[in-house]
Every structure is written in structure tokens, then in C-alpha cells.
Amino acid sequence: MKRLVALALLISTAVAGPATAAPAVQARLDVRLDPTTRELAGQGTWLLPPGRAWQIVLDERHGVQRFTIDGRTAEVPARSGHGLRNWSLDAAPRERRIEVHWRGRLEPIDGRIDHRSVLTSVAPIAGPNGAFLPAASYWHPVVRDAALSYRIAVTAPSPHLGVAPGALLSERAGAGGRTRTYAFEQPDAAIDLMVGPYVVGEREHRSVDGRRIALRTLLHPEIAERSAGDLDAIERYLRLYERWIGPYPFDTFSLVSSPVPTGFGMPTLAYLGVDVLRLLFIR
């Protein structure tokens, strides 16, 4: 836990540093994911700053139902066999609005997978115990060589919940499941997405600069009883690292469990396998 919280904090500090001169691409995404069927459906808009050419890529395992540029339908490239669909846009003197609707089926989780395989694989995976869609898998349209600020609404059937780096803006229940909306304003390259049958624990932490930080655990039911102890550990390490490197730059931090044996630090969260969290030294 100590190393993962430290890594996530250091990543957060780096991401929240001085903004680059180039304006960020602004994205709004609406995603539906059923881990059991492994079906993914998404739609979104991307606002591209003027004055330069852009390249947009998407994992070609996904079908594209709509791709428009400023409201005009654009051709969808055929599957190339090289793994990615690719759209090239010439430079324009004004902001451009891209809209994409896409859908596909994720790879099944291999029950024999080990931690080394998780670290080297970039395929989006799903199963009854959850899903992990790494940013590097191009599971959503990605604007290459661009900083991305985004808002994403993730809908999953109960008892599953979607999780993405960023501030949790809202949560609501509906006929299609539960929808959680996140916003991440500090520019990043792409979006990591996690879904699981999570039991949520929450606590408020007061930062060294007086801000209120929402601490959360999102844990699989079989390890949900550890939530209070994990929140204690997160709060303890936040105090420690804030003394060393300064105020935590975001308003939330979450510990999220994974159905595969992994350990990742991301801005605003740490993502650890269920079996990893059970290790005695993890706190």
C-alpha cells in the first residue's frame, strides 16, 4: 500500500504541475459496459484546438457507427490488420468538433494470468468479477500527441460500478444500471477505466492546506471488510507524503481492487489486485 499510494501521489503531483503551452483537447464521453457479456458501447465528443493537424486512433476491434467532423459524416477506415483505425485531420483555423459512436467486445479475463502478464498486456479485459480498460489499449478514440481534459459518464449493471481517474461528480441509478460521472481537468493522454462489483467505503481527510479530500475504497465483496483499515493507511500515508512533498493536488483519492493480480498507481487512485491486497505487508 505504501509504495502504491506514494506512486499515485507522485504521479498526481506531476500531472498537476504547470500547464503546457498547447491548449488541451476537451472530451465528453458516455460509456456503457457490461463486464459479464464483455460488451462495450461508447459515444463522445472531442473539441480540437485550431492551428495544427490531428490524428485520431481507435482499437480496430471496435466497430464505429458514427464519426463526424463539425457535423459532417466522415469515412470510417476499414480494419487495417495493424490493430488501429486511424483518422488524419488537416490543420484548421478554428476549433473542430469530433463526434464518435463505437462499440465492441472486450477480451475475456484469463484466470491463469499472472502479474507479469498484466503489466505487459494492453488489451482491454472483462469478466463477471470486473473489467480493466488501460489507457494504452485505445479502447476509446485517442487524439495522438495531445493533452486531454475529460468528463466521462460510466454506466454498468448492478452491482458493478465504473471508476476512472478524476473527481466523482455524480452517481445515479436507472433501468440500465448505475451511472457514475467523473471529471479530470488536468491534461493527460487518455483514460483508464475500471469496473467491478464494488462495495464502497468513504472518509473525509483534511489536507495540510485545509482542503477536504474525499477518500474512498472500492473493494470486491470478499475483501470489503478491510475498508476501514485501508482508509486508515491511506490517511496515514497522505499525512506522511504531504509533509514531504507538499499538499495533495486533488480533492479525492481511491483504492480500487482488481480481479487480476496487478498494482498500478494513477492520478487520484491506486488499482491493486484482490490477492495483492490480501498480502500481509500491503498496508
C-alpha positions in Angstrom: 0.0 0.0 0.0 2.7 2.5 1.0 4.5 2.2 -2.4 1.3 2.4 -4.4 0.0 5.4 -2.5 3.4 7.0 -2.9 3.4 6.3 -6.7 -0.1 7.6 -7.1 0.8 10.8 -5.1 3.9 11.4 -7.2 2.0 10.8 -10.4 -0.7 13.2 -9.2 1.9 15.9 -8.3 3.5 15.6 -11.8 0.2 15.7 -13.6 -0.9 18.7 -11.6 2.2 20.7 -12.4 2.5 23.7 -14.6 0.3 23.5 -17.7 1.9 23.2 -21.1 1.6 26.0 -23.7 -0.6 23.9 -26.0 -4.3 24.0 -25.2 -5.9 20.7 -24.2 -8.4 18.7 -26.2 -11.7 18.7 -24.4 -13.7 15.4 -24.4 -17.1 14.4 -23.1 -17.8 10.6 -23.1 -20.8 8.4 -22.3 -19.8 4.7 -21.9 -21.8 1.6 -21.1 -20.0 -1.6 -20.1 -21.3 -5.0 -19.0 -18.4 -7.0 -17.6 -20.3 -10.3 -17.8 -21.1 -10.0 -21.5 -17.9 -8.0 -22.1 -20.0 -5.6 -24.3 -18.8 -2.0 -24.5 -20.7 0.9 -26.1 -19.5 4.4 -26.2 -20.2 7.8 -27.6 -18.5 11.1 -27.2 -17.4 14.5 -28.5 -13.9 15.9 -28.7 -13.1 19.6 -29.2 -9.8 20.0 -31.1 -7.9 23.4 -30.8 -7.2 25.2 -34.1 -3.9 25.6 -35.9 -2.4 22.1 -36.2 -3.1 18.8 -37.8 -4.5 16.0 -35.7 -4.5 12.2 -35.7 -7.2 10.1 -34.0 -6.8 6.4 -33.4 -9.1 3.7 -32.0 -8.6 -0.1 -31.4 -9.9 -1.7 -34.5 -11.6 -4.5 -32.6 -14.4 -1.9 -32.1 -17.0 -1.1 -34.7 -17.7 2.6 -35.5 -21.3 3.6 -36.1 -20.7 7.3 -36.4 -17.8 9.6 -37.0 -18.5 13.3 -37.8 -16.3 16.3 -38.1 -18.2 19.6 -37.4 -21.4 17.7 -38.0 -20.4 16.2 -41.4 -20.1 12.4 -41.7 -16.5 11.2 -42.3 -15.5 7.9 -43.7 -14.6 5.1 -41.3 -11.3 3.4 -42.2 -11.5 -0.3 -42.8 -9.8 -2.6 -40.4 -6.1 -2.5 -41.4 -4.9 -5.6 -39.6 -2.3 -3.5 -37.7 -4.6 -3.0 -34.7 -5.7 0.6 -35.0 -8.2 2.6 -37.0 -6.7 5.9 -38.0 -8.2 9.3 -39.0 -6.0 12.2 -40.1 -7.3 15.7 -39.9 -5.6 18.7 -41.6 -4.9 21.9 -39.6 -7.9 24.2 -39.4 -8.1 27.9 -38.5 -10.9 27.3 -35.9 -11.8 24.7 -33.3 -13.2 21.4 -34.7 -15.8 19.2 -33.1 -15.5 15.4 -33.5 -18.3 13.1 -32.6 -17.8 9.3 -32.4 -20.1 6.4 -31.6 -18.4 3.0 -31.2 -19.0 -0.4 -29.7 -17.2 -3.8 -29.3 -16.5 -6.8 -27.2 -13.6 -6.9 -24.7 -11.2 -9.8 -24.3 -12.1 -12.4 -21.6 -10.1 -12.4 -18.4 -7.7 -15.4 -18.4 -7.9 -17.0 -14.9 -4.3 -18.1 -15.3 -2.9 -14.6 -15.9 0.0 -13.5 -13.6 1.2 -10.1 -12.6 3.9 -10.0 -15.3 1.3 -10.7 -18.0 -0.9 -7.9 -16.7 2.0 -5.4 -16.8 2.9 -6.3 -20.4 -0.6 -6.6 -21.8 -2.5 -3.6 -23.1 -5.7 -5.4 -24.1 -9.0 -4.3 -22.5 -10.3 -7.3 -20.5 -13.6 -8.1 -18.7 -15.3 -10.9 -16.8 -18.0 -11.4 -14.1 -15.6 -10.0 -11.5 -14.9 -6.8 -13.3 -13.1 -5.1 -16.2 -9.9 -3.2 -16.8 -9.5 -1.0 -19.9 -6.0 0.6 -19.8 -5.5 3.9 -21.5 -2.8 2.3 -23.7 -5.3 -0.1 -25.2 -7.0 2.7 -27.3 -10.4 1.4 -26.0 -11.8 4.9 -26.7 -10.8 7.3 -29.6 -7.5 8.9 -28.7 -6.1 12.1 -30.1 -2.4 11.4 -30.6 0.2 13.8 -29.1 -2.5 15.8 -27.4 -3.2 16.7 -23.8 -6.8 15.6 -22.8 -9.2 17.0 -20.3 -12.3 15.0 -19.9 -15.7 14.3 -18.4 -16.9 10.6 -18.6 -20.1 9.0 -17.5 -19.8 5.3 -17.0 -22.9 3.0 -16.8 -22.7 -0.6 -15.6 -25.3 -3.1 -14.5 -25.7 -3.5 -10.7 -23.8 -4.5 -8.6 -21.0 -3.1 -10.8 -19.6 0.4 -10.6 -17.4 2.2 -13.1 -14.2 4.0 -11.9 -11.9 6.5 -13.7 -9.2 8.9 -12.6 -10.7 12.2 -11.6 -13.3 13.8 -9.3 -16.6 11.9 -8.8 -19.3 14.5 -9.9 -22.4 12.4 -9.5 -23.9 8.9 -9.2 -27.4 7.8 -10.1 -29.3 4.5 -10.5 -31.5 3.8 -13.6 -33.0 0.9 -15.5 -29.7 0.3 -17.3 -27.7 0.2 -14.1 -25.7 2.7 -12.1 -24.0 5.7 -13.7 -21.0 7.5 -12.2 -19.7 10.6 -13.8 -16.0 11.7 -13.4 -14.1 14.8 -14.4 -10.4 15.2 -14.9 -9.3 18.7 -15.8 -5.5 18.2 -15.6 -4.3 17.2 -19.1 -3.5 13.6 -19.6 -3.1 11.4 -22.8 -6.0 9.0 -22.4 -8.4 7.4 -19.9 -8.0 4.3 -17.8 -11.3 2.7 -16.9 -12.1 0.1 -14.2 -15.4 -1.7 -13.5 -16.2 -4.1 -10.7 -18.9 -5.3 -8.2 -17.6 -2.8 -5.6 -18.5 -2.2 -2.0 -17.7 1.5 -1.3 -16.2 2.9 1.8 -15.7 6.6 2.3 -14.0 9.0 4.7 -13.0 12.7 4.6 -9.4 13.8 5.1 -8.3 17.4 5.8 -5.2 18.3 3.8 -2.3 20.2 5.1 -3.6 23.3 3.3 -7.1 22.9 4.8 -8.9 21.4 1.8 -11.3 18.4 2.2 -10.1 15.3 0.4 -12.6 12.5 -0.2 -11.0 9.1 0.5 -12.7 6.0 -0.9 -12.2 2.3 -1.1 -13.9 0.4 -3.9 -13.4 -3.3 -3.0 -14.7 -6.6 -4.1 -17.2 -8.1 -1.6 -14.9 -10.8 -0.5 -12.4 -8.2 0.9 -14.8 -5.4 1.7 -14.2 -5.9 5.5 -10.8 -4.4 5.1 -12.1 -1.0 4.1 -11.7 0.8 7.5 -8.1 -0.4 7.8 -7.2 0.6 4.3 -8.7 4.1 4.8 -6.6 4.4 8.0 -3.5 3.5 5.9 -4.3 5.9 3.1 -4.9 8.8 5.6 -1.6 7.9 7.4 0.4 8.0 4.2 -1.3 11.1 2.9 -0.1 12.9 6.1 3.4 11.5 5.6 3.8 12.4 2.0 2.2 15.8 2.3 4.9 16.7 4.9 7.5 15.5 2.4 6.3 16.8 -1.0 3.5 19.3 -0.2 -0.3 19.4 -0.4 -2.0 16.6 -2.3 -3.2 18.4 -5.5 -6.6 16.7 -6.0 -9.8 16.5 -4.0 -10.1 12.7 -4.0 -8.1 9.6 -3.6 -9.4 6.0 -4.0 -8.1 2.5 -3.5 -9.7 0.2 -6.1 -9.5 -3.6 -6.2 -8.8 -5.5 -9.4 -9.9 -9.1 -10.5 -6.3 -9.6 -11.8 -3.0 -9.6 -9.9 -1.9 -6.1 -10.6 -0.7 -2.9 -9.0 -1.0 0.4 -10.7 -0.7 4.0 -9.5 -2.8 6.5 -11.4 -3.7 10.2 -10.7 -6.3 10.1 -7.9 -6.3 6.3 -7.3 -4.3 3.1 -6.8 -5.5 -0.1 -8.5 -4.5 -3.4 -6.8 -5.5 -7.0 -7.3 -7.7 -8.7 -4.7 -5.0 -11.2 -4.0 -2.3 -8.4 -3.8 -4.4 -6.6 -1.2 -4.5 -9.8 0.9 -0.8 -9.8 1.4 0.2 -9.1 5.0 2.7 -6.4 4.1 0.5 -4.4 1.8 -0.5 -1.7 4.3 
